[in-house]
Amino acid sequence: MLPQVLVGLGAVSVLSAGCLFWLERLQPLFASLAVAALVYQGLLVWRRPRHRRTTTVLFILWASIGVSALVLLTWVALWLRYR
């Protein structure tokens, strides 16, 4: 039983390393998609008539921008820490 477990762990680690490699290669794509989504969300909000831009809609927009900034700053901090 132990050899099967070790082979399974080895396969999982190889698969994880391959996924990590591709995730690192695709980081610019993920970042550009996140920026594009924020720009699109901002355009949707600012194209609304002024009376339909409620504080709730603006709060959701700014919360999205805040969460995205937090994720970006965390990514930069981790990148600087582990480079």
C-alpha positions as CSV (number, residue, x, y, z in Angstrom):
1,M,0.0,0.0,0.0
2,L,2.8,2.4,0.8
3,P,4.3,2.3,-2.8
4,Q,0.9,3.3,-4.2
5,V,0.6,6.2,-1.8
6,L,4.1,7.4,-2.7
7,V,3.4,7.1,-6.4
8,G,0.1,9.1,-5.9
9,L,1.9,11.8,-3.9
10,G,4.6,12.0,-6.6
11,A,1.9,12.4,-9.3
12,V,0.1,15.1,-7.4
13,S,3.4,17.0,-6.8
14,V,4.3,16.8,-10.5
15,L,0.8,18.0,-11.4
16,S,0.9,20.8,-8.8
17,A,4.3,21.9,-10.1
18,G,3.0,22.0,-13.7
19,C,-0.1,24.0,-12.6
20,L,2.1,26.4,-10.7
21,F,4.3,26.9,-13.7
22,W,1.4,27.7,-16.0
23,L,-0.2,29.9,-13.4
24,E,3.0,31.9,-13.2
25,R,3.2,32.2,-16.9
26,L,-0.5,33.4,-17.2
27,Q,-0.2,36.0,-14.5
28,P,-0.1,38.9,-17.0
29,L,-3.3,37.6,-18.6
30,F,-5.1,37.4,-15.2
31,A,-3.9,40.9,-14.3
32,S,-5.1,42.4,-17.6
33,L,-8.5,40.6,-17.3
34,A,-8.9,42.0,-13.8
35,V,-8.1,45.6,-15.0
36,A,-10.4,45.2,-18.0
37,A,-13.2,44.0,-15.7
38,L,-12.8,47.0,-13.4
39,V,-12.7,49.4,-16.4
40,Y,-15.9,47.9,-17.8
41,Q,-17.6,48.0,-14.4
42,G,-16.6,51.7,-14.0
43,L,-18.0,52.4,-17.5
44,L,-21.2,50.8,-16.7
45,V,-21.6,52.9,-13.6
46,W,-20.6,56.2,-15.1
47,R,-22.8,55.8,-18.2
48,R,-25.9,55.5,-16.0
49,P,-28.0,58.6,-15.7
50,R,-27.0,60.7,-12.7
51,H,-30.2,60.0,-10.8
52,R,-29.6,56.2,-11.1
53,R,-26.1,56.3,-9.7
54,T,-27.1,55.6,-6.1
55,T,-24.7,55.5,-3.2
56,T,-25.1,51.7,-3.1
57,V,-23.9,51.4,-6.7
58,L,-21.0,53.7,-6.1
59,F,-20.1,51.8,-2.9
60,I,-20.1,48.5,-4.8
61,L,-17.8,50.0,-7.4
62,W,-15.4,51.4,-4.9
63,A,-15.5,48.1,-2.9
64,S,-14.5,46.2,-6.1
65,I,-11.7,48.7,-6.7
66,G,-10.5,48.3,-3.1
67,V,-10.5,44.5,-3.1
68,S,-8.7,44.5,-6.4
69,A,-6.1,46.9,-5.0
70,L,-5.7,44.8,-1.9
71,V,-5.1,41.6,-4.0
72,L,-2.6,43.5,-6.2
73,L,-0.7,44.8,-3.2
74,T,-0.6,41.4,-1.6
75,W,0.6,39.8,-4.9
76,V,3.4,42.4,-5.1
77,A,4.4,41.9,-1.5
78,L,4.6,38.2,-2.0
79,W,6.5,38.6,-5.2
80,L,9.0,40.8,-3.5
81,R,9.3,38.5,-0.6
82,Y,9.9,35.3,-2.5
83,R,11.9,36.5,-5.6
